[in-house]
Amino acid sequence: AMFDTTKDVTISGAVKTIKWQNPHVYLEVVSADGGKVWSIECSPPSILVRRGWSIDAIAAGDKVSVLGHPLRDGGPAAYLMNVTTATGAVLKDHDY
């Protein structure tokens, strides 16, 4: 597996893009700490909708905090666990 599920990373910043597509939804988040662009892989759209997401839950420009499992090689990407919006709403991708 390319993601290290034994580690967590938190990325705070602004959403650059969100792509609702199969097989996975993807977020790009510009880190508030240095401006690095992180690619965040999420579950498929149908799974996120079942977890309470909507297509307009997050939009480009929104401030978010993302909790995810980082790449094993240390690159700027992660597999989403949850995202917290500026209003404090927590959108989960997994039940842990």
mmCIF file as gemmi writes it, N, C-alpha and C atoms, coordinates in Angstrom:
data_model
loop_
_atom_site.group_PDB
_atom_site.id
_atom_site.type_symbol
_atom_site.label_atom_id
_atom_site.label_alt_id
_atom_site.label_comp_id
_atom_site.label_asym_id
_atom_site.label_entity_id
_atom_site.label_seq_id
_atom_site.pdbx_PDB_ins_code
_atom_site.Cartn_x
_atom_site.Cartn_y
_atom_site.Cartn_z
_atom_site.occupancy
_atom_site.B_iso_or_equiv
_atom_site.pdbx_formal_charge
_atom_site.auth_seq_id
_atom_site.auth_asym_id
_atom_site.pdbx_PDB_model_num
ATOM 1 N N . ALA Axp A 1 ? 0.845 -1.187 0 1 0 ? 1 A 1
ATOM 2 C CA . ALA Axp A 1 ? 0 0 0 1 0 ? 1 A 1
ATOM 3 C C . ALA Axp A 1 ? 0.884 1.241 0 1 0 ? 1 A 1
ATOM 4 N N . MET Axp A 2 ? 0.448 2.251 -0.703 1 0 ? 2 A 1
ATOM 5 C CA . MET Axp A 2 ? 1.244 3.471 -0.8 1 0 ? 2 A 1
ATOM 6 C C . MET Axp A 2 ? 1.083 4.398 0.399 1 0 ? 2 A 1
ATOM 7 N N . PHE Axp A 3 ? 0.001 4.235 1.182 1 0 ? 3 A 1
ATOM 8 C CA . PHE Axp A 3 ? -0.216 5.076 2.355 1 0 ? 3 A 1
ATOM 9 C C . PHE Axp A 3 ? 0.173 4.331 3.619 1 0 ? 3 A 1
ATOM 10 N N . ASP Axp A 4 ? 0.734 5.048 4.578 1 0 ? 4 A 1
ATOM 11 C CA . ASP Axp A 4 ? 1.169 4.452 5.841 1 0 ? 4 A 1
ATOM 12 C C . ASP Axp A 4 ? 0.051 4.616 6.863 1 0 ? 4 A 1
ATOM 13 N N . THR Axp A 5 ? -0.726 3.555 7.058 1 0 ? 5 A 1
ATOM 14 C CA . THR Axp A 5 ? -1.877 3.62 7.96 1 0 ? 5 A 1
ATOM 15 C C . THR Axp A 5 ? -1.49 3.589 9.435 1 0 ? 5 A 1
ATOM 16 N N . THR Axp A 6 ? -0.201 3.489 9.724 1 0 ? 6 A 1
ATOM 17 C CA . THR Axp A 6 ? 0.254 3.554 11.115 1 0 ? 6 A 1
ATOM 18 C C . THR Axp A 6 ? 0.576 4.984 11.526 1 0 ? 6 A 1
ATOM 19 N N . LYS Axp A 7 ? 0.515 5.918 10.575 1 0 ? 7 A 1
ATOM 20 C CA . LYS Axp A 7 ? 0.839 7.316 10.851 1 0 ? 7 A 1
ATOM 21 C C . LYS Axp A 7 ? -0.32 8.222 10.422 1 0 ? 7 A 1
ATOM 22 N N . ASP Axp A 8 ? -0.414 9.367 11.089 1 0 ? 8 A 1
ATOM 23 C CA . ASP Axp A 8 ? -1.409 10.38 10.739 1 0 ? 8 A 1
ATOM 24 C C . ASP Axp A 8 ? -0.696 11.68 10.421 1 0 ? 8 A 1
ATOM 25 N N . VAL Axp A 9 ? -1.31 12.474 9.558 1 0 ? 9 A 1
ATOM 26 C CA . VAL Axp A 9 ? -0.811 13.805 9.246 1 0 ? 9 A 1
ATOM 27 C C . VAL Axp A 9 ? -2.013 14.746 9.23 1 0 ? 9 A 1
ATOM 28 N N . THR Axp A 10 ? -1.81 15.962 9.726 1 0 ? 10 A 1
ATOM 29 C CA . THR Axp A 10 ? -2.853 16.982 9.68 1 0 ? 10 A 1
ATOM 30 C C . THR Axp A 10 ? -2.384 18.11 8.774 1 0 ? 10 A 1
ATOM 31 N N . ILE Axp A 11 ? -3.221 18.455 7.813 1 0 ? 11 A 1
ATOM 32 C CA . ILE Axp A 11 ? -2.914 19.533 6.879 1 0 ? 11 A 1
ATOM 33 C C . ILE Axp A 11 ? -3.999 20.589 7.035 1 0 ? 11 A 1
ATOM 34 N N . SER Axp A 12 ? -3.596 21.798 7.38 1 0 ? 12 A 1
ATOM 35 C CA . SER Axp A 12 ? -4.536 22.914 7.47 1 0 ? 12 A 1
ATOM 36 C C . SER Axp A 12 ? -4.242 23.879 6.342 1 0 ? 12 A 1
ATOM 37 N N . GLY Axp A 13 ? -5.294 24.337 5.694 1 0 ? 13 A 1
ATOM 38 C CA . GLY Axp A 13 ? -5.104 25.266 4.59 1 0 ? 13 A 1
ATOM 39 C C . GLY Axp A 13 ? -6.387 25.497 3.823 1 0 ? 13 A 1
ATOM 40 N N . ALA Axp A 14 ? -6.242 25.888 2.574 1 0 ? 14 A 1
ATOM 41 C CA . ALA Axp A 14 ? -7.382 26.196 1.713 1 0 ? 14 A 1
ATOM 42 C C . ALA Axp A 14 ? -7.513 25.151 0.616 1 0 ? 14 A 1
ATOM 43 N N . VAL Axp A 15 ? -8.749 24.789 0.323 1 0 ? 15 A 1
ATOM 44 C CA . VAL Axp A 15 ? -9.018 23.854 -0.762 1 0 ? 15 A 1
ATOM 45 C C . VAL Axp A 15 ? -8.709 24.537 -2.089 1 0 ? 15 A 1
ATOM 46 N N . LYS Axp A 16 ? -7.845 23.909 -2.873 1 0 ? 16 A 1
ATOM 47 C CA . LYS Axp A 16 ? -7.534 24.415 -4.221 1 0 ? 16 A 1
ATOM 48 C C . LYS Axp A 16 ? -8.557 23.867 -5.21 1 0 ? 16 A 1
ATOM 49 N N . THR Axp A 17 ? -8.766 22.552 -5.162 1 0 ? 17 A 1
ATOM 50 C CA . THR Axp A 17 ? -9.759 21.899 -6.028 1 0 ? 17 A 1
ATOM 51 C C . THR Axp A 17 ? -10.378 20.723 -5.292 1 0 ? 17 A 1
ATOM 52 N N . ILE Axp A 18 ? -11.567 20.366 -5.715 1 0 ? 18 A 1
ATOM 53 C CA . ILE Axp A 18 ? -12.192 19.114 -5.299 1 0 ? 18 A 1
ATOM 54 C C . ILE Axp A 18 ? -12.787 18.489 -6.55 1 0 ? 18 A 1
ATOM 55 N N . LYS Axp A 19 ? -12.489 17.221 -6.757 1 0 ? 19 A 1
ATOM 56 C CA . LYS Axp A 19 ? -12.96 16.514 -7.949 1 0 ? 19 A 1
ATOM 57 C C . LYS Axp A 19 ? -13.813 15.324 -7.516 1 0 ? 19 A 1
ATOM 58 N N . TRP Axp A 20 ? -15.097 15.42 -7.791 1 0 ? 20 A 1
ATOM 59 C CA . TRP Axp A 20 ? -16.031 14.326 -7.526 1 0 ? 20 A 1
ATOM 60 C C . TRP Axp A 20 ? -16.03 13.426 -8.752 1 0 ? 20 A 1
ATOM 61 N N . GLN Axp A 21 ? -15.288 12.337 -8.663 1 0 ? 21 A 1
ATOM 62 C CA . GLN Axp A 21 ? -15.173 11.425 -9.8 1 0 ? 21 A 1
ATOM 63 C C . GLN Axp A 21 ? -14.936 10.017 -9.278 1 0 ? 21 A 1
ATOM 64 N N . ASN Axp A 22 ? -15.207 9.033 -10.098 1 0 ? 22 A 1
ATOM 65 C CA . ASN Axp A 22 ? -14.871 7.658 -9.769 1 0 ? 22 A 1
ATOM 66 C C . ASN Axp A 22 ? -13.484 7.376 -10.303 1 0 ? 22 A 1
ATOM 67 N N . PRO Axp A 23 ? -12.672 6.575 -9.679 1 0 ? 23 A 1
ATOM 68 C CA . PRO Axp A 23 ? -13.042 5.74 -8.546 1 0 ? 23 A 1
ATOM 69 C C . PRO Axp A 23 ? -12.895 6.429 -7.183 1 0 ? 23 A 1
ATOM 70 N N . HIS Axp A 24 ? -12.303 7.639 -7.118 1 0 ? 24 A 1
ATOM 71 C CA . HIS Axp A 24 ? -12.127 8.326 -5.839 1 0 ? 24 A 1
ATOM 72 C C . HIS Axp A 24 ? -12.365 9.814 -6.007 1 0 ? 24 A 1
ATOM 73 N N . VAL Axp A 25 ? -12.846 10.427 -4.933 1 0 ? 25 A 1
ATOM 74 C CA . VAL Axp A 25 ? -12.909 11.881 -4.862 1 0 ? 25 A 1
ATOM 75 C C . VAL Axp A 25 ? -11.516 12.351 -4.464 1 0 ? 25 A 1
ATOM 76 N N . TYR Axp A 26 ? -11.061 13.458 -5.035 1 0 ? 26 A 1
ATOM 77 C CA . TYR Axp A 26 ? -9.75 14.014 -4.708 1 0 ? 26 A 1
ATOM 78 C C . TYR Axp A 26 ? -9.88 15.467 -4.281 1 0 ? 26 A 1
ATOM 79 N N . LEU Axp A 27 ? -9.142 15.825 -3.243 1 0 ? 27 A 1
ATOM 80 C CA . LEU Axp A 27 ? -9.008 17.206 -2.802 1 0 ? 27 A 1
ATOM 81 C C . LEU Axp A 27 ? -7.573 17.624 -3.022 1 0 ? 27 A 1
ATOM 82 N N . GLU Axp A 28 ? -7.371 18.865 -3.399 1 0 ? 28 A 1
ATOM 83 C CA . GLU Axp A 28 ? -6.04 19.465 -3.35 1 0 ? 28 A 1
ATOM 84 C C . GLU Axp A 28 ? -6.131 20.573 -2.32 1 0 ? 28 A 1
ATOM 85 N N . VAL Axp A 29 ? -5.237 20.533 -1.33 1 0 ? 29 A 1
ATOM 86 C CA . VAL Axp A 29 ? -5.242 21.513 -0.251 1 0 ? 29 A 1
ATOM 87 C C . VAL Axp A 29 ? -3.897 22.224 -0.24 1 0 ? 29 A 1
ATOM 88 N N . VAL Axp A 30 ? -3.954 23.556 -0.254 1 0 ? 30 A 1
ATOM 89 C CA . VAL Axp A 30 ? -2.744 24.368 -0.165 1 0 ? 30 A 1
ATOM 90 C C . VAL Axp A 30 ? -2.473 24.608 1.306 1 0 ? 30 A 1
ATOM 91 N N . SER Axp A 31 ? -1.379 24.047 1.796 1 0 ? 31 A 1
ATOM 92 C CA . SER Axp A 31 ? -1.035 24.128 3.21 1 0 ? 31 A 1
ATOM 93 C C . SER Axp A 31 ? -0.804 25.566 3.647 1 0 ? 31 A 1
ATOM 94 N N . ALA Axp A 32 ? -1.37 25.912 4.805 1 0 ? 32 A 1
ATOM 95 C CA . ALA Axp A 32 ? -1.139 27.238 5.387 1 0 ? 32 A 1
ATOM 96 C C . ALA Axp A 32 ? 0.3 27.353 5.877 1 0 ? 32 A 1
ATOM 97 N N . ASP Axp A 33 ? 0.962 26.216 6.029 1 0 ? 33 A 1
ATOM 98 C CA . ASP Axp A 33 ? 2.348 26.168 6.493 1 0 ? 33 A 1
ATOM 99 C C . ASP Axp A 33 ? 3.279 25.944 5.307 1 0 ? 33 A 1
ATOM 100 N N . GLY Axp A 34 ? 3.585 26.997 4.582 1 0 ? 34 A 1
ATOM 101 C CA . GLY Axp A 34 ? 4.542 26.896 3.488 1 0 ? 34 A 1
ATOM 102 C C . GLY Axp A 34 ? 3.954 26.862 2.092 1 0 ? 34 A 1
ATOM 103 N N . GLY Axp A 35 ? 2.643 26.71 1.97 1 0 ? 35 A 1
ATOM 104 C CA . GLY Axp A 35 ? 2.025 26.752 0.648 1 0 ? 35 A 1
ATOM 105 C C . GLY Axp A 35 ? 2.168 25.499 -0.195 1 0 ? 35 A 1
ATOM 106 N N . LYS Axp A 36 ? 2.608 24.393 0.413 1 0 ? 36 A 1
ATOM 107 C CA . LYS Axp A 36 ? 2.726 23.133 -0.325 1 0 ? 36 A 1
ATOM 108 C C . LYS Axp A 36 ? 1.33 22.632 -0.698 1 0 ? 36 A 1
ATOM 109 N N . VAL Axp A 37 ? 1.17 22.126 -1.91 1 0 ? 37 A 1
ATOM 110 C CA . VAL Axp A 37 ? -0.109 21.579 -2.349 1 0 ? 37 A 1
ATOM 111 C C . VAL Axp A 37 ? -0.138 20.085 -2.048 1 0 ? 37 A 1
ATOM 112 N N . TRP Axp A 38 ? -1.126 19.677 -1.255 1 0 ? 38 A 1
ATOM 113 C CA . TRP Axp A 38 ? -1.309 18.281 -0.877 1 0 ? 38 A 1
ATOM 114 C C . TRP Axp A 38 ? -2.438 17.669 -1.687 1 0 ? 38 A 1
ATOM 115 N N . SER Axp A 39 ? -2.223 16.475 -2.193 1 0 ? 39 A 1
ATOM 116 C CA . SER Axp A 39 ? -3.255 15.717 -2.882 1 0 ? 39 A 1
ATOM 117 C C . SER Axp A 39 ? -3.862 14.746 -1.871 1 0 ? 39 A 1
ATOM 118 N N . ILE Axp A 40 ? -5.173 14.865 -1.672 1 0 ? 40 A 1
ATOM 119 C CA . ILE Axp A 40 ? -5.862 14.046 -0.678 1 0 ? 40 A 1
ATOM 120 C C . ILE Axp A 40 ? -6.815 13.1 -1.387 1 0 ? 40 A 1
ATOM 121 N N . GLU Axp A 41 ? -6.555 11.807 -1.248 1 0 ? 41 A 1
ATOM 122 C CA . GLU Axp A 41 ? -7.411 10.796 -1.857 1 0 ? 41 A 1
ATOM 123 C C . GLU Axp A 41 ? -8.515 10.434 -0.875 1 0 ? 41 A 1
ATOM 124 N N . CYS Axp A 42 ? -9.743 10.408 -1.383 1 0 ? 42 A 1
ATOM 125 C CA . CYS Axp A 42 ? -10.905 10.083 -0.571 1 0 ? 42 A 1
ATOM 126 C C . CYS Axp A 42 ? -11.568 8.815 -1.122 1 0 ? 42 A 1
ATOM 127 N N . SER Axp A 43 ? -12.604 8.37 -0.437 1 0 ? 43 A 1
ATOM 128 C CA . SER Axp A 43 ? -13.399 7.243 -0.916 1 0 ? 43 A 1
ATOM 129 C C . SER Axp A 43 ? -14.168 7.637 -2.172 1 0 ? 43 A 1
ATOM 130 N N . PRO Axp A 44 ? -14.815 6.676 -2.824 1 0 ? 44 A 1
ATOM 131 C CA . PRO Axp A 44 ? -15.642 6.989 -3.989 1 0 ? 44 A 1
ATOM 132 C C . PRO Axp A 44 ? -16.814 7.903 -3.61 1 0 ? 44 A 1
ATOM 133 N N . PRO Axp A 45 ? -17.359 8.63 -4.589 1 0 ? 45 A 1
ATOM 134 C CA . PRO Axp A 45 ? -18.481 9.528 -4.305 1 0 ? 45 A 1
ATOM 135 C C . PRO Axp A 45 ? -19.647 8.848 -3.588 1 0 ? 45 A 1
ATOM 136 N N . SER Axp A 46 ? -20.016 7.653 -3.993 1 0 ? 46 A 1
ATOM 137 C CA . SER Axp A 46 ? -21.165 6.972 -3.385 1 0 ? 46 A 1
ATOM 138 C C . SER Axp A 46 ? -20.943 6.695 -1.898 1 0 ? 46 A 1
ATOM 139 N N . ILE Axp A 47 ? -19.724 6.381 -1.51 1 0 ? 47 A 1
ATOM 140 C CA . ILE Axp A 47 ? -19.402 6.133 -0.095 1 0 ? 47 A 1
ATOM 141 C C . ILE Axp A 47 ? -19.496 7.44 0.693 1 0 ? 47 A 1
ATOM 142 N N . LEU Axp A 48 ? -18.937 8.529 0.147 1 0 ? 48 A 1
ATOM 143 C CA . LEU Axp A 48 ? -18.981 9.813 0.85 1 0 ? 48 A 1
ATOM 144 C C . LEU Axp A 48 ? -20.413 10.294 1.029 1 0 ? 48 A 1
ATOM 145 N N . VAL Axp A 49 ? -21.258 10.114 0.022 1 0 ? 49 A 1
ATOM 146 C CA . VAL Axp A 49 ? -22.663 10.512 0.136 1 0 ? 49 A 1
ATOM 147 C C . VAL Axp A 49 ? -23.349 9.707 1.245 1 0 ? 49 A 1
ATOM 148 N N . ARG Axp A 50 ? -23.065 8.416 1.332 1 0 ? 50 A 1
ATOM 149 C CA . ARG Axp A 50 ? -23.643 7.588 2.412 1 0 ? 50 A 1
ATOM 150 C C . ARG Axp A 50 ? -23.161 8.032 3.782 1 0 ? 50 A 1
ATOM 151 N N . ARG Axp A 51 ? -21.992 8.664 3.836 1 0 ? 51 A 1
ATOM 152 C CA . ARG Axp A 51 ? -21.448 9.159 5.107 1 0 ? 51 A 1
ATOM 153 C C . ARG Axp A 51 ? -21.912 10.587 5.41 1 0 ? 51 A 1
ATOM 154 N N . GLY Axp A 52 ? -22.79 11.136 4.567 1 0 ? 52 A 1
ATOM 155 C CA . GLY Axp A 52 ? -23.368 12.44 4.849 1 0 ? 52 A 1
ATOM 156 C C . GLY Axp A 52 ? -22.799 13.611 4.076 1 0 ? 52 A 1
ATOM 157 N N . TRP Axp A 53 ? -21.84 13.353 3.19 1 0 ? 53 A 1
ATOM 158 C CA . TRP Axp A 53 ? -21.282 14.419 2.366 1 0 ? 53 A 1
ATOM 159 C C . TRP Axp A 53 ? -22.291 14.8 1.281 1 0 ? 53 A 1
ATOM 160 N N . SER Axp A 54 ? -22.161 16.008 0.786 1 0 ? 54 A 1
ATOM 161 C CA . SER Axp A 54 ? -22.878 16.424 -0.41 1 0 ? 54 A 1
ATOM 162 C C . SER Axp A 54 ? -21.85 17.033 -1.361 1 0 ? 54 A 1
ATOM 163 N N . ILE Axp A 55 ? -22.226 17.159 -2.608 1 0 ? 55 A 1
ATOM 164 C CA . ILE Axp A 55 ? -21.275 17.656 -3.606 1 0 ? 55 A 1
ATOM 165 C C . ILE Axp A 55 ? -20.835 19.088 -3.311 1 0 ? 55 A 1
ATOM 166 N N . ASP Axp A 56 ? -21.638 19.824 -2.546 1 0 ? 56 A 1
ATOM 167 C CA . ASP Axp A 56 ? -21.269 21.203 -2.215 1 0 ? 56 A 1
ATOM 168 C C . ASP Axp A 56 ? -20.82 21.371 -0.764 1 0 ? 56 A 1
ATOM 169 N N . ALA Axp A 57 ? -20.478 20.27 -0.09 1 0 ? 57 A 1
ATOM 170 C CA . ALA Axp A 57 ? -20.023 20.331 1.31 1 0 ? 57 A 1
ATOM 171 C C . ALA Axp A 57 ? -18.7 21.076 1.448 1 0 ? 57 A 1
ATOM 172 N N . ILE Axp A 58 ? -17.85 20.957 0.439 1 0 ? 58 A 1
ATOM 173 C CA . ILE Axp A 58 ? -16.544 21.621 0.419 1 0 ? 58 A 1
ATOM 174 C C . ILE Axp A 58 ? -16.364 22.21 -0.977 1 0 ? 58 A 1
ATOM 175 N N . ALA Axp A 59 ? -15.859 23.43 -1.022 1 0 ? 59 A 1
ATOM 176 C CA . ALA Axp A 59 ? -15.638 24.088 -2.312 1 0 ? 59 A 1
ATOM 177 C C . ALA Axp A 59 ? -14.248 24.705 -2.356 1 0 ? 59 A 1
ATOM 178 N N . ALA Axp A 60 ? -13.782 24.974 -3.54 1 0 ? 60 A 1
ATOM 179 C CA . ALA Axp A 60 ? -12.487 25.654 -3.711 1 0 ? 60 A 1
ATOM 180 C C . ALA Axp A 60 ? -12.51 26.956 -2.918 1 0 ? 60 A 1
ATOM 181 N N . GLY Axp A 61 ? -11.414 27.201 -2.198 1 0 ? 61 A 1
ATOM 182 C CA . GLY Axp A 61 ? -11.292 28.399 -1.378 1 0 ? 61 A 1
ATOM 183 C C . GLY Axp A 61 ? -11.65 28.2 0.075 1 0 ? 61 A 1
ATOM 184 N N . ASP Axp A 62 ? -12.38 27.122 0.393 1 0 ? 62 A 1
ATOM 185 C CA . ASP Axp A 62 ? -12.761 26.85 1.785 1 0 ? 62 A 1
ATOM 186 C C . ASP Axp A 62 ? -11.529 26.55 2.632 1 0 ? 62 A 1
ATOM 187 N N . LYS Axp A 63 ? -11.521 27.046 3.849 1 0 ? 63 A 1
ATOM 188 C CA . LYS Axp A 63 ? -10.476 26.72 4.82 1 0 ? 63 A 1
ATOM 189 C C . LYS Axp A 63 ? -10.858 25.4 5.481 1 0 ? 63 A 1
ATOM 190 N N . VAL Axp A 64 ? -9.91 24.473 5.531 1 0 ? 64 A 1
ATOM 191 C CA . VAL Axp A 64 ? -10.165 23.151 6.093 1 0 ? 64 A 1
ATOM 192 C C . VAL Axp A 64 ? -8.957 22.665 6.886 1 0 ? 64 A 1
ATOM 193 N N . SER Axp A 65 ? -9.21 21.656 7.681 1 0 ? 65 A 1
ATOM 194 C CA . SER Axp A 65 ? -8.152 20.903 8.342 1 0 ? 65 A 1
ATOM 195 C C . SER Axp A 65 ? -8.392 19.436 8.003 1 0 ? 65 A 1
ATOM 196 N N . VAL Axp A 66 ? -7.416 18.815 7.386 1 0 ? 66 A 1
ATOM 197 C CA . VAL Axp A 66 ? -7.531 17.44 6.908 1 0 ? 66 A 1
ATOM 198 C C . VAL Axp A 66 ? -6.688 16.524 7.787 1 0 ? 66 A 1
ATOM 199 N N . LEU Axp A 67 ? -7.271 15.419 8.222 1 0 ? 67 A 1
ATOM 200 C CA . LEU Axp A 67 ? -6.546 14.372 8.932 1 0 ? 67 A 1
ATOM 201 C C . LEU Axp A 67 ? -6.488 13.166 8.006 1 0 ? 67 A 1
ATOM 202 N N . GLY Axp A 68 ? -5.28 12.673 7.757 1 0 ? 68 A 1
ATOM 203 C CA . GLY Axp A 68 ? -5.147 11.548 6.846 1 0 ? 68 A 1
ATOM 204 C C . GLY Axp A 68 ? -3.901 10.723 7.117 1 0 ? 68 A 1
ATOM 205 N N . HIS Axp A 69 ? -3.78 9.642 6.36 1 0 ? 69 A 1
ATOM 206 C CA . HIS Axp A 69 ? -2.605 8.776 6.405 1 0 ? 69 A 1
ATOM 207 C C . HIS Axp A 69 ? -1.658 9.225 5.286 1 0 ? 69 A 1
ATOM 208 N N . PRO Axp A 70 ? -0.411 9.567 5.628 1 0 ? 70 A 1
ATOM 209 C CA . PRO Axp A 70 ? 0.519 10.088 4.619 1 0 ? 70 A 1
ATOM 210 C C . PRO Axp A 70 ? 1.075 8.998 3.701 1 0 ? 70 A 1
ATOM 211 N N . LEU Axp A 71 ? 1.644 9.445 2.597 1 0 ? 71 A 1
ATOM 212 C CA . LEU Axp A 71 ? 2.368 8.524 1.726 1 0 ? 71 A 1
ATOM 213 C C . LEU Axp A 71 ? 3.562 7.936 2.472 1 0 ? 71 A 1
ATOM 214 N N . ARG Axp A 72 ? 3.892 6.713 2.179 1 0 ? 72 A 1
ATOM 215 C CA . ARG Axp A 72 ? 5.061 6.073 2.794 1 0 ? 72 A 1
ATOM 216 C C . ARG Axp A 72 ? 6.361 6.775 2.405 1 0 ? 72 A 1
ATOM 217 N N . ASP Axp A 73 ? 6.409 7.329 1.185 1 0 ? 73 A 1
ATOM 218 C CA . ASP Axp A 73 ? 7.647 7.957 0.729 1 0 ? 73 A 1
ATOM 219 C C . ASP Axp A 73 ? 7.788 9.412 1.178 1 0 ? 73 A 1
ATOM 220 N N . GLY Axp A 74 ? 6.825 9.926 1.946 1 0 ? 74 A 1
ATOM 221 C CA . GLY Axp A 74 ? 6.92 11.277 2.482 1 0 ? 74 A 1
ATOM 222 C C . GLY Axp A 74 ? 6.451 12.373 1.553 1 0 ? 74 A 1
ATOM 223 N N . GLY Axp A 75 ? 5.951 12.018 0.39 1 0 ? 75 A 1
ATOM 224 C CA . GLY Axp A 75 ? 5.456 13.02 -0.553 1 0 ? 75 A 1
ATOM 225 C C . GLY Axp A 75 ? 4.202 13.721 -0.042 1 0 ? 75 A 1
ATOM 226 N N . PRO Axp A 76 ? 3.815 14.823 -0.678 1 0 ? 76 A 1
ATOM 227 C CA . PRO Axp A 76 ? 2.679 15.617 -0.222 1 0 ? 76 A 1
ATOM 228 C C . PRO Axp A 76 ? 1.324 15.054 -0.66 1 0 ? 76 A 1
ATOM 229 N N . ALA Axp A 77 ? 0.984 13.901 -0.13 1 0 ? 77 A 1
ATOM 230 C CA . ALA Axp A 77 ? -0.308 13.273 -0.415 1 0 ? 77 A 1
ATOM 231 C C . ALA Axp A 77 ? -0.714 12.451 0.796 1 0 ? 77 A 1
ATOM 232 N N . ALA Axp A 78 ? -2.026 12.233 0.925 1 0 ? 78 A 1
ATOM 233 C CA . ALA Axp A 78 ? -2.539 11.47 2.053 1 0 ? 78 A 1
ATOM 234 C C . ALA Axp A 78 ? -3.869 10.834 1.666 1 0 ? 78 A 1
ATOM 235 N N . TYR Axp A 79 ? -4.243 9.801 2.428 1 0 ? 79 A 1
ATOM 236 C CA . TYR Axp A 79 ? -5.551 9.169 2.289 1 0 ? 79 A 1
ATOM 237 C C . TYR Axp A 79 ? -6.428 9.706 3.402 1 0 ? 79 A 1
ATOM 238 N N . LEU Axp A 80 ? -7.56 10.264 3.056 1 0 ? 80 A 1
ATOM 239 C CA . LEU Axp A 80 ? -8.407 10.991 3.996 1 0 ? 80 A 1
ATOM 240 C C . LEU Axp A 80 ? -9.002 10.112 5.093 1 0 ? 80 A 1
ATOM 241 N N . MET Axp A 81 ? -8.916 10.618 6.323 1 0 ? 81 A 1
ATOM 242 C CA . MET Axp A 81 ? -9.665 10.052 7.446 1 0 ? 81 A 1
ATOM 243 C C . MET Axp A 81 ? -10.879 10.934 7.721 1 0 ? 81 A 1
ATOM 244 N N . ASN Axp A 82 ? -10.632 12.256 7.874 1 0 ? 82 A 1
ATOM 245 C CA . ASN Axp A 82 ? -11.732 13.204 7.99 1 0 ? 82 A 1
ATOM 246 C C . ASN Axp A 82 ? -11.248 14.603 7.656 1 0 ? 82 A 1
ATOM 247 N N . VAL Axp A 83 ? -12.213 15.47 7.408 1 0 ? 83 A 1
ATOM 248 C CA . VAL Axp A 83 ? -11.917 16.873 7.125 1 0 ? 83 A 1
ATOM 249 C C . VAL Axp A 83 ? -12.832 17.721 8 1 0 ? 83 A 1
ATOM 250 N N . THR Axp A 84 ? -12.249 18.754 8.609 1 0 ? 84 A 1
ATOM 251 C CA . THR Axp A 84 ? -13.006 19.688 9.433 1 0 ? 84 A 1
ATOM 252 C C . THR Axp A 84 ? -13.094 21.009 8.678 1 0 ? 84 A 1
ATOM 253 N N . THR Axp A 85 ? -14.321 21.5 8.519 1 0 ? 85 A 1
ATOM 254 C CA . THR Axp A 85 ? -14.535 22.744 7.791 1 0 ? 85 A 1
ATOM 255 C C . THR Axp A 85 ? -14.342 23.937 8.728 1 0 ? 85 A 1
ATOM 256 N N . ALA Axp A 86 ? -14.345 25.135 8.158 1 0 ? 86 A 1
ATOM 257 C CA . ALA Axp A 86 ? -14.178 26.362 8.948 1 0 ? 86 A 1
ATOM 258 C C . ALA Axp A 86 ? -15.316 26.55 9.949 1 0 ? 86 A 1
ATOM 259 N N . THR Axp A 87 ? -16.486 25.957 9.68 1 0 ? 87 A 1
ATOM 260 C CA . THR Axp A 87 ? -17.623 26.065 10.6 1 0 ? 87 A 1
ATOM 261 C C . THR Axp A 87 ? -17.56 25.036 11.723 1 0 ? 87 A 1
ATOM 262 N N . GLY Axp A 88 ? -16.573 24.141 11.652 1 0 ? 88 A 1
ATOM 263 C CA . GLY Axp A 88 ? -16.426 23.111 12.674 1 0 ? 88 A 1
ATOM 264 C C . GLY Axp A 88 ? -17.083 21.785 12.325 1 0 ? 88 A 1
ATOM 265 N N . ALA Axp A 89 ? -17.735 21.717 11.177 1 0 ? 89 A 1
ATOM 266 C CA . ALA Axp A 89 ? -18.34 20.453 10.74 1 0 ? 89 A 1
ATOM 267 C C . ALA Axp A 89 ? -17.24 19.45 10.422 1 0 ? 89 A 1
ATOM 268 N N . VAL Axp A 90 ? -17.423 18.216 10.872 1 0 ? 90 A 1
ATOM 269 C CA . VAL Axp A 90 ? -16.46 17.147 10.602 1 0 ? 90 A 1
ATOM 270 C C . VAL Axp A 90 ? -17.089 16.172 9.612 1 0 ? 90 A 1
ATOM 271 N N . LEU Axp A 91 ? -16.453 16.051 8.46 1 0 ? 91 A 1
ATOM 272 C CA . LEU Axp A 91 ? -16.9 15.12 7.429 1 0 ? 91 A 1
ATOM 273 C C . LEU Axp A 91 ? -15.963 13.928 7.45 1 0 ? 91 A 1
ATOM 274 N N . LYS Axp A 92 ? -16.513 12.773 7.797 1 0 ? 92 A 1
ATOM 275 C CA . LYS Axp A 92 ? -15.699 11.57 7.927 1 0 ? 92 A 1
ATOM 276 C C . LYS Axp A 92 ? -15.653 10.788 6.636 1 0 ? 92 A 1
ATOM 277 N N . ASP Axp A 93 ? -14.503 10.145 6.428 1 0 ? 93 A 1
ATOM 278 C CA . ASP Axp A 93 ? -14.356 9.211 5.32 1 0 ? 93 A 1
ATOM 279 C C . ASP Axp A 93 ? -14.336 7.782 5.868 1 0 ? 93 A 1
ATOM 280 N N . HIS Axp A 94 ? -13.99 7.637 7.141 1 0 ? 94 A 1
ATOM 281 C CA . HIS Axp A 94 ? -13.916 6.322 7.776 1 0 ? 94 A 1
ATOM 282 C C . HIS Axp A 94 ? -14.455 6.414 9.196 1 0 ? 94 A 1
ATOM 283 N N . ASP Axp A 95 ? -14.844 5.305 9.766 1 0 ? 95 A 1
ATOM 284 C CA . ASP Axp A 95 ? -15.359 5.256 11.141 1 0 ? 95 A 1
ATOM 285 C C . ASP Axp A 95 ? -14.245 4.939 12.142 1 0 ? 95 A 1
ATOM 286 N N . TYR Axp A 96 ? -13.231 5.786 12.206 1 0 ? 96 A 1
ATOM 287 C CA . TYR Axp A 96 ? -12.183 5.626 13.218 1 0 ? 96 A 1
ATOM 288 C C . TYR Axp A 96 ? -11.556 6.94 13.495 1 0 ? 96 A 1
